[in-house]
Amino acid sequence: MDRKQRGFTLIELMIVVAIIGILAAIALPQYNSYTTRGKLTEMILAGNICRDAISEIVQSTKDATLPPASGWGCEVTAVTTPAAPASKFVNTIDTSNAGVITLTTTADSALPTDALVKAITFTPYTDGALTVALTNAGVGAKIMGWKCAPAAVGGMPSQYLPGTCK
C-alpha cells in the first residue's frame, strides 16, 4: 500500500483567496453602512420623544394656533445647552411652528465623515395618505401620521437612513 501525500494545488488556493477577497470587498462597506444606521437609530428614538410631545399638544389644544418654532418643549438646541448635545450622536433637536422636527447629528468620530452634522426631519400629516402637512392652526387639528426624511438642506445621505426613514 503506497500512500501518496495529496493537498491543494497553488491554483486552487489562489481561487479560494480571491473568492474571500471579493466577499470581503462587498461585505465591508455594507457592514459600515449597517453599523452607521444602528448608531443613527438614536435619532429616531430622540425624534419619537418629540413626536409624542407634539402629538399630545396638537390633540389637546384649545388654542387657535399651535406653539411657535422651538416652543413645543422637547427641543435641545445649542442656545440652551452649548456644551451638551442631546446624546452621543444627536446634537440638536429643533421644531418649527408647524411641528416639523429637525434632528442633527454630532461630529462624533465614530460616524463616517459624510454623516457628520447632517439632519433628518419628522413631518406631521393630518391625513391618512400623508400628503397634507400640519399647519399652525391649532383647534381641530389631528395628526394622522409622520414622515421621516433627510432634511432639505444638509440632509443625511440615504444609505445611512434607518429603515423607518426610507
C-alpha positions, 0 to 999 in steps of 0.5 A: 500500500503506497500512500501518496501525500495529496493537498491543494494545488497553488491554483486552487488556493489562489481561487479560494483567496480571491473568492474571500477577497471579493466577499470581503470587498462587498461585505465591508462597506455594507457592514459600515453602512449597517453599523452607521444606521444602528448608531443613527437609530438614536435619532429616531428614538430622540425624534419619537420623544418629540413626536409624542410631545407634539402629538399630545399638544396638537390633540389637546389644544384649545388654542387657535394656533399651535406653539411657535418654532422651538416652543413645543418643549422637547427641543435641545438646541445649542442656545440652551445647552452649548456644551451638551448635545442631546446624546452621543450622536444627536446634537440638536433637536429643533421644531418649527411652528408647524411641528416639523422636527429637525434632528442633527447629528454630532461630529462624533468620530465614530460616524463616517465623515459624510454623516457628520452634522447632517439632519433628518426631519419628522413631518406631521400629516393630518391625513391618512395618505400623508400628503397634507402637512400640519399647519399652525392652526391649532383647534381641530387639528389631528395628526394622522401620521409622520414622515421621516426624511433627510432634511432639505438642506444638509440632509443625511445621505440615504444609505445611512437612513434607518429603515423607518426613514426610507 
